[in-house]
Amino acid sequence: MNQMVATVSNQSTTLCEGISSRNLWGIFNTAGITMPVDTSSCNFNVTPLYFVSLGGTDRHWTLGGYTAIYAPTNRSFQVYGRSLSGQNNTLLLADAYTYKWDINWFAILK
């Protein structure tokens, strides 16, 4: 699944949004998973504000921490998630793929 991106701009604000590929989840540590989010198609010159939510088919409640934005740049950012139900990273990653978790994101540049 490719990332989908849409951009809207007016004189004072530019908005860009997308859905990351659910195939980008990877193991971070013994209790976590991570996903890089590519925003380069937004063509921002500086780093915008990023906001995220979790999409998918089920068990969203088992993942915590994914709303924190790490290493934001004008071209990307990173999210990390940890299990809220005691799963190890392997089972959590399996849930991410089984339940088709993706990251819905939007960026605001003023």
N, C-alpha and C positions, 0 to 999 in steps of 0.2 A: 504494500500500500504506500503510495507516494504522499508526501506532505502536500496539503492543499493550503493556498495562501490567497488572501484578498486584501487589497489596500484601498483606503479612502483618505482623501486629503482635502483640506480647505486652507485658507490663508494662515491660520494660526495653529492648527492641529493636524497631525497625520496619525491615522489608525491603521494598523495592519493586524491581520488575524490568520490563524491557521490551525491545522490538526496534524500533530506529529504522527509519524508512522509507528504503529504499535510494535513493529518488528525491531525497534531500536533499543528496547529494554535490555539491560545487561546486569550482571551481578556486581555489586559494589563491595560488600564485606559479608561477614557471616550472617547478618540480619537484614541486609538491604539490597535494593536494586537501584539502578540509575538510568537516566536517558539523556542524551544530548539532543537539544532542540535547535534546528537550523532555521534562522530567520533572515538569511542573507538575501532572499528574494524581495524583502521589504525595502532594500536599498537605503537604509538609514545611514546618515553620515556620522551620527553620534549614538550613544547607547540610550534607548528609550526605556520607559517603565514597562515591565512585563507582568502579566497576570495569567494564572493557569487554573484549569479545573481538570478533573479526571473523567474520561469517557470510557464506555465499555458496556458489557452486557450484564455483569453481576459482581458482587463481593467488593464493591468500592470501599465499603466500611473497613476492610481489613488492611488498607494501605494508609499510612500516615506520613506527614512530612513533605509530601510532593508539592505543596504550594509554596515552599521556600525556593527562591530563585538563587542559583549559585553561578558565579563567574559570568555575569551578564556583559555582553559586548553589543556592538551595533549589528553583529552577524549571527549571534547564538547565545544560548544560555544552557545551564545544566539543571536537572532536577534529580532529587534522591528520594527514595521512599523506604519506609521500614514497616515491618509487620506489626499490626496492632493486635494480632491474634496469636502471637507466639510462633509463627512459622519461621523456619530458617530461610536463607536466601534462595535456595534451590526450589523449594515449594512456592515461595512468593513469586519467583520468576515464572514458574509453571502457571500460576494463577494469572499473571499478567498476559500470557499468551492464550490461555484457555478462555479467559473472559474478555479478551480483546481490548485491554486497557490502552488508551491513547491519551496524549496530553492535548487538550484544547487550550489554545493560548491566544492572547491578544496583546498588542503593544501600542503604547501611546507616546507620541513625540510632540511636545509643545514647542 
